[in-house]
């Protein structure tokens, strides 16, 4: 199994890059795991308390479970990925049955921040985007998809997202094998990644 880690700041375009990579690959041979599914369970906290969690800090992620699930997939076993709700700030009772694939892509802002997880990646990618561009994308997404208002998103960006990005996410760029600029010039980098994958699955 070829395991590819794709990191980058919030709104950097990781999802777009994942789509560009898998678009031309056989669907049955590529799987995707999102770090967003592995936020910790917070049943012991009230809704208000959950809303105060710093979701951009590594401790918000259940890396132990993510590493465990990736290990199981590598062994050829099926896993049940958790499903996280950004509306309730907690895991739901649902799970996603995930089968082993020749290629597994793991994507998320903090996936290169955990040494144990980092060791499991055959290829490490960092998607780079200008901070203004990332903020605009985050604003649009959180308002449209997560029911937040503009003031809430901007406040969270200034107090949490930006300092966490500088402290925990940007430094992980140093671990990347490939840095993809998220603009119209990223086609060469995407082609390189596809070539590596095709070599493995053909």
C-alpha positions as CSV (number, residue, x, y, z in Angstrom):
1,X,0.0,0.0,0.0
2,X,1.3,3.4,-1.0
3,X,0.4,6.0,1.7
4,X,0.4,9.7,0.7
5,X,0.1,12.5,3.3
6,X,-1.3,15.8,2.1
7,X,-1.0,18.7,4.5
8,X,-1.3,22.5,4.3
9,X,-3.1,25.3,6.1
10,X,-6.8,25.8,6.4
11,X,-8.3,26.8,3.0
12,X,-5.0,26.1,1.2
13,X,-6.8,23.9,-1.3
14,X,-5.9,20.4,-0.1
15,X,-9.2,18.9,-1.1
16,X,-8.8,20.3,-4.6
17,X,-5.3,18.8,-4.9
18,X,-6.7,15.4,-3.7
19,X,-9.4,15.6,-6.3
20,X,-6.8,16.5,-9.0
21,X,-4.7,13.5,-8.0
22,X,-7.4,10.9,-7.9
23,X,-9.5,12.2,-10.9
24,X,-7.4,10.2,-13.4
25,X,-6.8,7.2,-11.2
26,X,-8.9,4.0,-11.0
27,X,-11.5,4.6,-8.3
28,X,-11.2,1.1,-6.8
29,X,-7.5,1.6,-6.2
30,X,-7.5,4.9,-4.3
31,X,-8.9,5.7,-0.9
32,X,-9.0,9.0,1.1
33,X,-8.9,9.5,4.8
34,X,-9.5,12.9,6.2
35,X,-8.0,14.2,9.5
36,X,-11.3,16.0,10.1
37,X,-12.9,12.6,10.9
38,X,-10.5,12.1,13.7
39,X,-11.2,15.0,16.0
40,X,-11.5,13.6,19.6
41,X,-14.8,12.5,21.0
42,X,-16.1,15.2,23.4
43,X,-19.1,13.5,25.0
44,X,-18.0,14.8,28.5
45,X,-18.3,18.4,27.5
46,X,-21.3,20.6,27.0
47,X,-22.1,22.2,23.6
48,X,-20.8,25.5,24.8
49,X,-17.5,23.9,26.1
50,X,-17.1,22.0,22.8
51,X,-17.4,25.3,21.0
52,X,-14.4,26.6,22.8
53,X,-12.1,23.8,21.7
54,X,-9.0,24.8,19.7
55,X,-9.5,22.6,16.7
56,X,-6.3,23.8,15.1
57,X,-4.1,22.4,17.9
58,X,-2.6,18.9,17.6
59,X,-4.1,17.8,20.9
60,X,-7.6,18.1,19.3
61,X,-6.8,15.2,17.0
62,X,-7.0,11.5,18.0
63,X,-3.7,10.6,16.3
64,X,-3.6,7.3,18.1
65,X,-6.8,6.1,16.4
66,X,-5.7,7.5,13.1
67,X,-2.4,5.7,13.3
68,X,-4.2,2.5,14.4
69,X,-6.6,2.7,11.5
70,X,-3.8,3.2,9.0
71,X,-1.9,0.3,10.4
72,X,-5.0,-1.9,10.1
73,X,-5.5,-0.8,6.4
74,X,-1.9,-1.6,5.7
75,X,-2.5,-5.1,7.1
76,X,-5.4,-5.5,4.7
77,X,-8.1,-5.0,7.2
78,X,-11.3,-3.0,6.9
79,X,-11.8,0.0,9.3
80,X,-14.7,2.1,10.5
81,X,-13.8,5.7,10.1
82,X,-15.5,8.0,12.6
83,X,-17.8,10.8,11.3
84,X,-17.4,14.2,12.9
85,X,-20.0,17.0,13.0
86,X,-18.8,20.6,12.9
87,X,-22.2,21.7,13.9
88,X,-22.3,19.9,17.2
89,X,-18.4,19.8,17.6
90,X,-18.5,16.1,18.3
91,X,-18.4,12.7,16.7
92,X,-21.7,11.3,15.5
93,X,-22.8,7.7,15.9
94,X,-22.2,7.0,12.3
95,X,-19.0,5.4,10.8
96,X,-17.7,5.0,7.3
97,X,-16.6,1.5,6.3
98,X,-13.3,1.9,4.6
99,X,-11.5,-0.8,2.6
100,X,-7.8,-1.2,2.0
101,X,-6.7,0.3,-1.3
102,X,-3.4,0.2,-3.3
103,X,-3.1,3.9,-2.6
104,X,-4.4,5.7,0.6
105,X,-4.4,9.4,0.7
106,X,-4.5,11.0,4.2
107,X,-5.2,14.7,4.2
108,X,-5.4,17.3,6.9
109,X,-3.8,20.5,8.3
110,X,-1.9,18.7,11.1
111,X,-1.0,15.3,9.7
112,X,2.7,16.1,9.3
113,X,2.9,17.4,12.9
114,X,2.7,13.9,14.4
115,X,6.0,12.0,14.1
116,X,4.4,8.5,14.3
117,X,1.9,9.3,11.6
118,X,4.5,11.1,9.5
119,X,6.6,7.9,9.5
120,X,3.8,6.0,7.8
121,X,3.7,8.2,4.7
122,X,5.6,7.1,1.6
123,X,5.1,10.5,0.1
124,X,4.6,13.7,2.1
125,X,3.0,16.7,0.3
126,X,2.4,20.3,1.5
127,X,-0.1,22.5,-0.3
128,X,1.0,26.1,0.0
129,X,-1.3,29.1,-0.5
130,X,-1.1,32.8,0.3
131,X,-2.6,33.6,3.8
132,X,-5.1,36.1,2.4
133,X,-6.4,33.5,-0.1
134,X,-6.7,30.9,2.7
135,X,-8.7,33.4,4.8
136,X,-11.1,34.2,2.0
137,X,-11.7,30.5,1.3
138,X,-12.2,29.7,5.0
139,X,-14.7,32.6,5.3
140,X,-16.7,31.3,2.3
141,X,-16.7,27.7,3.5
142,X,-17.6,28.2,7.1
143,X,-20.4,30.6,6.3
144,X,-21.9,28.4,3.6
145,X,-21.2,24.9,5.1
146,X,-20.9,25.3,8.8
147,X,-23.5,27.9,9.7
148,X,-21.0,30.4,11.1
149,X,-21.2,34.2,10.7
150,X,-18.5,36.4,9.4
151,X,-17.6,37.9,12.8
152,X,-17.2,34.5,14.3
153,X,-15.0,33.2,11.5
154,X,-12.7,36.3,11.6
155,X,-12.5,36.2,15.3
156,X,-11.5,32.5,15.2
157,X,-9.0,33.2,12.5
158,X,-7.2,36.0,14.5
159,X,-7.2,34.2,17.8
160,X,-6.8,30.6,16.8
161,X,-6.2,29.8,13.1
162,X,-3.4,32.2,12.4
163,X,-1.3,31.6,15.5
164,X,-1.8,27.8,15.3
165,X,-0.9,27.9,11.6
166,X,2.4,29.7,12.4
167,X,3.2,27.4,15.4
168,X,2.1,24.0,14.2
169,X,1.3,23.9,10.5
170,X,3.8,26.1,8.6
171,X,6.8,24.4,10.2
172,X,5.7,21.0,8.9
173,X,6.5,22.2,5.4
174,X,10.1,21.2,6.2
175,X,9.0,17.5,6.3
176,X,7.4,17.6,2.8
177,X,8.9,15.7,-0.1
178,X,6.8,17.9,-2.5
179,X,5.5,21.4,-2.0
180,X,2.5,22.2,-4.3
181,X,1.7,25.9,-4.9
182,X,-2.1,26.1,-5.0
183,X,-2.4,28.1,-8.1
184,X,-2.6,27.6,-11.9
185,X,1.1,26.5,-11.9
186,X,0.6,23.4,-9.8
187,X,0.0,21.0,-12.7
188,X,3.7,19.8,-12.9
189,X,3.6,18.9,-9.2
190,X,0.3,17.1,-9.6
191,X,1.7,15.2,-12.6
192,X,4.7,14.1,-10.6
193,X,2.5,12.7,-7.8
194,X,0.3,10.9,-10.3
195,X,3.4,9.4,-11.9
196,X,4.6,8.1,-8.5
197,X,1.1,6.6,-7.9
198,X,0.8,5.0,-11.4
199,X,4.2,3.4,-11.0
200,X,3.0,1.7,-7.8
201,X,-0.4,0.5,-9.0
202,X,0.4,-0.7,-12.5
